[in-house]
Amino acid sequence: MKYEKYKNQLGVKNKIARLLWWFVWLFMFRPFGLPFFNGWRIFLLRMFGAKIGKGCKITASVKIWAPWNLEMGDFVAFGFDSFCYNPGKIIIGNKVAISQRAHLCSASHDITKKENPLIVSPIILKDRSWVAADSFIGMGVTVNEGAVVGAKAAVFKDVEAWTVVGGNPAKFIKKRVLDND
């Protein structure tokens, strides 16, 4: 069987930017873990092209692969050890919670081709959604308004608004109803 040589479709400029970002993350982002430095971390992300709204909280242990492909609304919280693998865009609405060790993955490989080329598709987390601990959100997924992705869930298809899903693969559990009491 002859193996095809993998051709990385990301350009040299992207690779250099990621290398520079990795050094900044390692020496200027990650070491400043106290909540007092949240503004500093947001400043660094914005310097690398991230669009971040007001009132966001980003822990120092969050790994963001490409800040220039990240858009966050207002009052978004990224829990510790979350991983944002974003060769494709990740767009996050307002009042969204991304819990500890959640994994947002906007890329994969086309397994129907011998070369297994990289493919990307955006992830969209709409307003008031919540991605719980240790969850995985795959490329091309939209988690609609108010939806909750349960802990350790693996999501490969869109999640309807105001529902709760869980499991691997994630399945509907129940409707989310807010109690105003």
Secondary structure, 3 states (H helix, E strand, C coil): CCCCCCCCCCCHHHHHHHHHHHHHHHHHHCCCCCHHHHHHHHHHHHHCCCEECCCCEECCCCEECCHHHEEECCCCEECCCCEEECCCCEEECCCCEECCCCEEECEEECCCCCCCCEEECCEEECCCCEECCCCEECCCCEECCCCEECCCCEECCCECCCEEEECCCCEEEEECCCCCC
